[in-house]
Amino acid sequence: MKQKLATIFILLSLILILAIPHPVTSSPITVTTNKSTYYRGETVIISGKATPNTAITIKIYPSQGSPIPKQAQSDSTGAYSTTYKLSSSAPYGIWTIEAKDTDTGETATTTFRVKEKESGGGSSGEGSSGGAGAKPSVSINLQVSNIAEVNTSIEIKGSVYPSVSYIYLVIRPPSGEESKVKLYVHDGMFTYNLFLSEVGAWRVHAEYPGDSNYSPSTTGIRTIMVKVRVSIILKVSPKVFRIGEGSVNISGKVKPVVEGSILLYASPDNVTWMLISRLNIIDGFFNFLWSPPFIGTVCIKAVIEESDLCFQSVAYSSFDAVVVRKIGLGSISVEPIIATSGSEVEISGNMEEETDILVSIETEDGTSVFSHTFESKSFQLIWVAHTPGIYIVKVYVASSEKPLYTARIYILGQVSLQLSTEGGSLIEKWHLEAPSLSIFKDAEKGTMEVLFPPGNHTLHISINNETVWKGYLLISPFSTIAVGDTTSFGEPPLNPSPTPLSIKVKTYTLNVIILDSNGNPQRGKTVRISGVETKISHTDDAGLAKFEDLLPGVYTINVDSQTLSTELSEDMTLIVRIPTLSMELIAIVEAFAIITLLLYLILSRRGKSLFKRFEVKDKKKSSKTSSSK
């Protein structure tokens, strides 16, 4: 009896286990198009397989121009599809489609050709991969770094799905002599080490010529910018300089020889850097004569900016500048040399003999802003600079036409910056970078005070390591302060911004729609997003959780046990499907619970005792029956 019950229990358990649907394991993402060749105005049908119930991000790379973003959602079987209509001006050539599974992070690519329609409306001569008798194409994913150093090797790797025996890697160096390398594919993967012997743009792509099972396929072109790393030898002489006596010679050379310019900066404290010159590099050498206004140890920094041909390179040197310059029997000093708007600058001097002393302050273009004559052997004045700029102090003795003393005063602009969204929300924590000035600061309470010398300064603002704004800050000498975005970089501002300067970050809306496996909206679901910022929302009757005024960047979306990621660079709507139990499965589970309870009672001690009681009663009845007979 016990063996029969145990056998029944095991069989029922197996039936229930087989009835419960198991999650489908993720498979490599694929992407394909319904045709291999299109004309302008036609619709491209993009489809493939990926992880079930997952958002798919798609980027379409035209043969010329910027990528075109698209979105798709895979169903419970992992299938997804979307469409894109070619415009009447779509560029001819090879287009590349890249699809990314936001659950696994895997990508796949495919290509198609846009060609000019033949006269007479004839066929393109290339078969449709979706029509009868047409062959599918393989999907090739190529991974390679986009920046590298000359005379080094980089690894190019990729994957092929479905796997084939080989592919060709096409390489075009800057010299333009194209070569083709045959690479064998192992378990759907291939690798190749490429030695970069030239500076410039290297272009590579992978292709498969096709066979009896698959049509030809090719990837988009990947560009590798190969640069040279330059070393700078910087010299400064003399090492001890007396203010007003000649100039400091800043010279140096670069190896290897490159064309372009070098930036020279000076700093009295190795913190606040001011641009003093931009020099052309001639045959690998540069030279500059400079009259420093700084007091004490002066630091010099030479910078070659990063370009398409070379990486950024920096070199440092320093010298000592004497604070006070002796003039005959007297002395003159100007302190401080670097100050902020509204600060007091003290100009003083002392002569052993009575003489008339003329002190003048001018702008760099010679415009006089202050002038006064002292009729004594000593003088002292306090000058307040209200406008950022570079001022020149000149001291004349008696009726001499040539100044006996000159000094430059740098008045920095003190700027208060605030960061907010387009919706007007103040952003509390953010990071500011002004690379050319070596300024790196963090805002804790939304507002930041920064000192800038006159000039046009490029700014980068990031939150949680995600760049949310790039633009410029223009501090014009003897003018106003303004801020602008990257679209107007380098142009004079039309309207001065008020103080504090408010920088607006473009924001977007993310709609998350939660459906069950039957397509029914799910109300009351908690949706949490995290990334540049973290927010929580709940779905309404339509299954919609709406997040507005979001900063751009990569976000992770969590709902129930599902997690997916997306890059927010435009208003976006994502559909998330949550698997649900069917009515048939619920009935099976309920029946299994009842059967399990009955079997437990029978096989447990209580069940055995009940069984024994019934057995004893049956024996008594049988004994009475036999005695009566």
Backbone hydrogen bonds, N-H to C=O, Kabsch-Sander energy under -0.5 kcal/mol:
donor,donor_aa,acceptor,acceptor_aa,energy
5,L,1,M,-2.2
6,A,2,K,-2.4
7,T,3,Q,-2.1
8,I,4,K,-2.3
9,F,5,L,-2.5
10,I,6,A,-2.3
11,L,7,T,-2.2
12,L,8,I,-2.3
13,S,9,F,-2.0
14,L,10,I,-2.3
15,I,11,L,-2.2
16,L,12,L,-2.1
17,I,13,S,-2.5
18,L,14,L,-2.3
19,A,15,I,-1.3
20,I,16,L,-1.4
30,T,49,K,-2.5
32,T,47,S,-2.6
34,N,45,I,-1.2
36,S,127,G,-0.6
38,Y,113,R,-2.9
41,G,87,S,-0.6
42,E,39,Y,-1.9
44,V,84,Y,-3.5
45,I,43,T,-0.6
46,I,44,V,-0.7
46,I,82,T,-2.9
47,S,32,T,-2.3
48,G,80,Y,-1.7
50,A,78,G,-1.9
53,N,75,D,-1.8
54,T,51,T,-0.6
56,I,72,A,-3.2
57,T,55,A,-0.5
57,T,100,K,-1.9
58,I,70,K,-2.6
59,K,98,E,-2.6
60,I,68,I,-2.7
61,Y,59,K,-0.6
61,Y,96,T,-3.7
68,I,60,I,-2.6
70,K,58,I,-3.1
72,A,56,I,-2.1
74,S,54,T,-2.7
75,D,79,A,-2.4
78,G,75,D,-1.5
80,Y,48,G,-1.9
82,T,46,I,-2.5
84,Y,44,V,-1.9
86,L,42,E,-2.9
86,L,84,Y,-0.5
90,A,87,S,-1.3
93,G,114,V,-2.6
95,W,112,F,-3.3
96,T,61,Y,-2.5
97,I,110,T,-3.1
98,E,59,K,-2.7
99,A,108,A,-3.0
100,K,57,T,-2.6
101,D,106,E,-2.9
102,T,55,A,-1.7
102,T,100,K,-0.7
105,G,101,D,-2.9
108,A,99,A,-2.1
110,T,97,I,-1.8
112,F,95,W,-1.9
113,R,36,S,-2.4
114,V,93,G,-2.6
115,K,38,Y,-2.3
115,K,113,R,-0.6
121,G,118,E,-1.6
130,G,34,N,-1.7
131,G,128,S,-0.8
134,A,131,G,-1.5
138,V,215,S,-0.6
139,S,161,Y,-3.6
140,I,109,T,-0.6
140,I,138,V,-0.6
141,N,159,S,-2.9
142,L,140,I,-0.5
143,Q,157,K,-3.3
148,A,225,M,-2.1
150,V,227,K,-2.7
151,N,196,L,-3.5
152,T,149,E,-0.8
152,T,196,L,-0.6
154,I,194,L,-2.1
156,I,154,I,-0.5
156,I,192,Y,-3.5
157,K,143,Q,-2.0
157,K,155,E,-0.5
158,G,190,F,-2.2
159,S,141,N,-2.0
160,V,188,G,-2.4
161,Y,139,S,-2.4
167,I,183,L,-2.5
168,Y,207,E,-2.9
169,L,181,V,-3.2
170,V,168,Y,-0.6
170,V,205,H,-3.3
171,I,169,L,-0.5
171,I,179,S,-3.0
172,R,203,R,-2.7
176,G,173,P,-2.0
178,E,176,G,-1.1
179,S,171,I,-2.8
181,V,169,L,-2.8
183,L,167,I,-3.0
183,L,181,V,-0.6
185,V,165,S,-2.3
186,H,189,M,-2.7
189,M,186,H,-1.8
190,F,158,G,-2.0
192,Y,156,I,-2.1
194,L,154,I,-2.7
194,L,192,Y,-0.6
195,F,193,N,-0.5
196,L,152,T,-2.8
196,L,194,L,-0.5
197,S,195,F,-0.9
200,G,226,V,-2.1
202,W,200,G,-0.7
202,W,224,I,-2.9
203,R,172,R,-2.6
204,V,222,R,-2.6
205,H,170,V,-1.8
207,E,168,Y,-2.6
208,Y,217,S,-3.5
211,D,214,Y,-2.6
215,S,136,P,-2.4
217,S,208,Y,-2.3
219,T,206,A,-2.8
222,R,204,V,-3.2
224,I,202,W,-3.3
225,M,146,N,-2.9
225,M,223,T,-0.6
226,V,200,G,-2.9
226,V,224,I,-0.8
227,K,148,A,-2.6
227,K,225,M,-0.5
228,V,309,L,-2.4
230,V,228,V,-0.6
231,S,255,K,-2.9
233,I,253,K,-2.8
234,L,232,I,-0.6
235,K,251,S,-3.1
237,S,249,N,-1.9
241,F,320,D,-3.6
243,I,241,F,-0.6
243,I,322,V,-0.7
245,E,242,R,-2.2
246,G,244,G,-0.8
248,V,290,W,-3.6
249,N,237,S,-3.3
250,I,248,V,-0.7
250,I,288,F,-3.4
251,S,235,K,-2.5
251,S,249,N,-0.6
252,G,286,F,-1.8
253,K,233,I,-1.5
254,V,284,G,-2.4
255,K,231,S,-2.2
262,I,279,L,-2.8
263,L,303,V,-3.1
264,L,277,S,-2.8
265,Y,301,K,-2.9
266,A,274,M,-2.2
267,S,299,C,-2.0
273,W,271,V,-0.8
273,W,437,L,-0.7
274,M,266,A,-2.4
276,I,264,L,-2.8
277,S,264,L,-1.4
279,L,262,I,-2.8
281,I,260,G,-2.7
282,I,280,N,-0.6
282,I,285,F,-2.5
283,D,281,I,-0.6
285,F,282,I,-2.1
286,F,252,G,-2.1
288,F,250,I,-2.3
290,W,248,V,-2.4
296,G,321,A,-1.6
298,V,319,F,-3.4
299,C,267,S,-3.1
300,I,317,S,-3.2
301,K,265,Y,-2.5
302,A,315,A,-2.7
303,V,263,L,-2.6
304,I,313,S,-2.6
305,E,303,V,-0.6
307,S,310,C,-2.7
311,F,228,V,-1.9
313,S,304,I,-1.9
315,A,302,A,-2.1
317,S,300,I,-2.0
319,F,298,V,-1.9
320,D,239,K,-3.3
321,A,296,G,-3.0
322,V,241,F,-3.0
325,R,332,I,-1.0
326,K,324,V,-0.5
327,I,330,G,-2.5
328,G,326,K,-0.5
330,G,327,I,-2.8
331,S,350,N,-1.9
332,I,325,R,-1.1
333,S,348,S,-2.7
335,E,346,E,-2.4
339,A,410,Y,-2.6
341,S,412,L,-1.3
342,G,385,A,-4.3
343,S,340,T,-2.2
345,V,383,W,-2.9
346,E,335,E,-3.3
347,I,345,V,-0.5
347,I,381,L,-2.5
348,S,333,S,-2.2
348,S,346,E,-0.5
349,G,379,F,-2.2
350,N,331,S,-2.3
351,M,377,K,-3.9
357,I,374,F,-2.8
358,L,396,Y,-2.4
359,V,357,I,-0.5
359,V,372,H,-2.9
360,S,394,K,-2.6
361,I,370,F,-2.8
362,E,392,I,-2.4
363,T,367,T,-2.3
364,E,390,I,-0.7
366,G,363,T,-1.8
369,V,361,I,-2.9
370,F,361,I,-1.5
372,H,359,V,-2.3
374,F,357,I,-3.4
376,S,355,T,-0.6
376,S,374,F,-0.6
379,F,349,G,-2.1
381,L,347,I,-2.2
383,W,345,V,-2.8
383,W,381,L,-0.5
385,A,343,S,-1.3
385,A,383,W,-0.6
386,H,384,V,-0.6
389,G,411,I,-1.8
391,Y,389,G,-0.5
391,Y,409,I,-2.8
392,I,362,E,-3.0
393,V,391,Y,-0.5
393,V,407,A,-3.5
394,K,360,S,-2.8
395,V,405,Y,-2.3
396,Y,358,L,-3.0
398,A,356,D,-3.4
400,S,397,V,-1.8
404,L,395,V,-2.2
405,Y,395,V,-1.2
407,A,393,V,-1.8
409,I,391,Y,-3.2
410,Y,337,I,-2.9
411,I,389,G,-2.9
411,I,409,I,-0.7
412,L,339,A,-3.3
412,L,410,Y,-0.7
413,G,452,F,-3.4
414,Q,412,L,-0.5
415,V,413,G,-0.7
415,V,450,V,-3.3
417,L,415,V,-0.6
417,L,448,M,-2.9
418,Q,501,L,-2.6
419,L,446,G,-1.0
420,S,503,I,-2.3
421,T,425,S,-2.2
422,E,505,V,-1.1
424,G,421,T,-1.9
427,I,419,L,-2.9
428,E,426,L,-0.6
430,W,443,A,-1.1
431,H,462,S,-2.6
432,L,441,K,-3.2
433,E,460,H,-2.3
434,A,439,I,-2.5
437,L,434,A,-1.6
438,S,434,A,-0.6
438,S,435,P,-1.1
439,I,434,A,-1.7
440,F,438,S,-0.6
441,K,432,L,-1.9
443,A,430,W,-3.1
446,G,428,E,-2.3
448,M,417,L,-2.1
450,V,415,V,-2.8
450,V,448,M,-0.5
452,F,413,G,-2.8
455,G,475,I,-2.8
457,H,455,G,-0.6
457,H,473,L,-3.0
459,L,471,G,-2.7
460,H,433,E,-2.3
461,I,469,W,-2.6
462,S,431,H,-2.2
463,I,466,E,-2.5
466,E,463,I,-1.7
467,T,465,N,-0.5
468,V,461,I,-2.3
469,W,461,I,-1.5
471,G,459,L,-1.9
472,Y,484,G,-2.0
473,L,457,H,-2.7
474,L,482,A,-2.1
475,I,455,G,-3.1
475,I,473,L,-0.6
476,S,474,L,-0.7
476,S,480,T,-1.5
478,F,388,P,-2.1
479,S,476,S,-1.6
482,A,474,L,-2.0
484,G,472,Y,-1.9
486,T,470,K,-1.0
488,S,485,D,-1.2
489,F,486,T,-1.2
491,E,488,S,-2.0
497,S,481,I,-0.8
501,L,416,S,-2.4
503,I,418,Q,-3.2
503,I,501,L,-0.6
504,K,502,S,-0.5
505,V,420,S,-2.3
508,Y,550,L,-2.4
510,L,547,F,-2.9
511,N,509,T,-0.5
511,N,572,M,-2.9
512,V,510,L,-0.5
512,V,545,A,-2.6
513,I,511,N,-0.5
513,I,574,L,-3.1
514,I,512,V,-0.5
514,I,543,G,-3.0
515,L,513,I,-0.6
515,L,576,V,-2.6
516,D,520,N,-2.1
517,S,578,I,-0.9
519,G,516,D,-2.1
522,Q,514,I,-2.2
523,R,521,P,-0.6
524,G,539,T,-2.0
525,K,522,Q,-0.6
527,V,525,K,-0.6
527,V,537,S,-3.1
528,R,558,N,-2.5
529,I,535,K,-2.7
530,S,556,T,-1.8
535,K,529,I,-2.0
537,S,527,V,-2.5
539,T,525,K,-1.9
540,D,544,L,-1.4
543,G,540,D,-2.1
545,A,512,V,-2.7
547,F,510,L,-2.5
548,E,546,K,-0.5
550,L,508,Y,-2.8
553,G,568,L,-1.7
555,Y,566,T,-2.9
556,T,530,S,-3.0
557,I,564,L,-3.6
558,N,528,R,-2.9
559,V,562,Q,-2.2
560,D,526,T,-0.5
562,Q,559,V,-2.5
564,L,557,I,-2.1
565,S,102,T,-0.6
566,T,555,Y,-2.2
568,L,553,G,-3.4
568,L,566,T,-0.6
569,S,567,E,-0.8
572,M,509,T,-2.5
574,L,511,N,-3.2
576,V,513,I,-3.1
576,V,574,L,-0.5
578,I,515,L,-3.2
586,I,582,S,-2.1
587,A,583,M,-2.2
588,I,584,E,-2.0
589,V,585,L,-2.4
590,E,586,I,-2.4
591,A,587,A,-2.4
592,F,588,I,-2.4
593,A,589,V,-2.0
594,I,590,E,-1.9
595,I,591,A,-2.5
596,T,592,F,-2.6
597,L,593,A,-2.0
598,L,594,I,-2.1
599,L,595,I,-2.5
600,Y,596,T,-2.1
601,L,597,L,-2.1
602,I,598,L,-2.0
603,L,599,L,-2.6
604,S,600,Y,-1.9
608,K,604,S,-2.2
609,S,605,R,-2.6
610,L,606,R,-2.3
611,F,607,G,-2.3
612,K,608,K,-2.3
613,R,609,S,-2.1
614,F,610,L,-2.1
615,E,611,F,-1.7
616,V,612,K,-2.3
617,K,613,R,-2.3
618,D,614,F,-1.8
619,K,615,E,-1.6
620,K,616,V,-2.2
621,K,617,K,-2.3
622,S,618,D,-2.0
623,S,619,K,-2.1
624,K,620,K,-2.4
625,T,621,K,-1.9
626,S,622,S,-1.7
627,S,623,S,-1.9
628,S,624,K,-2.1
629,K,625,T,-1.3
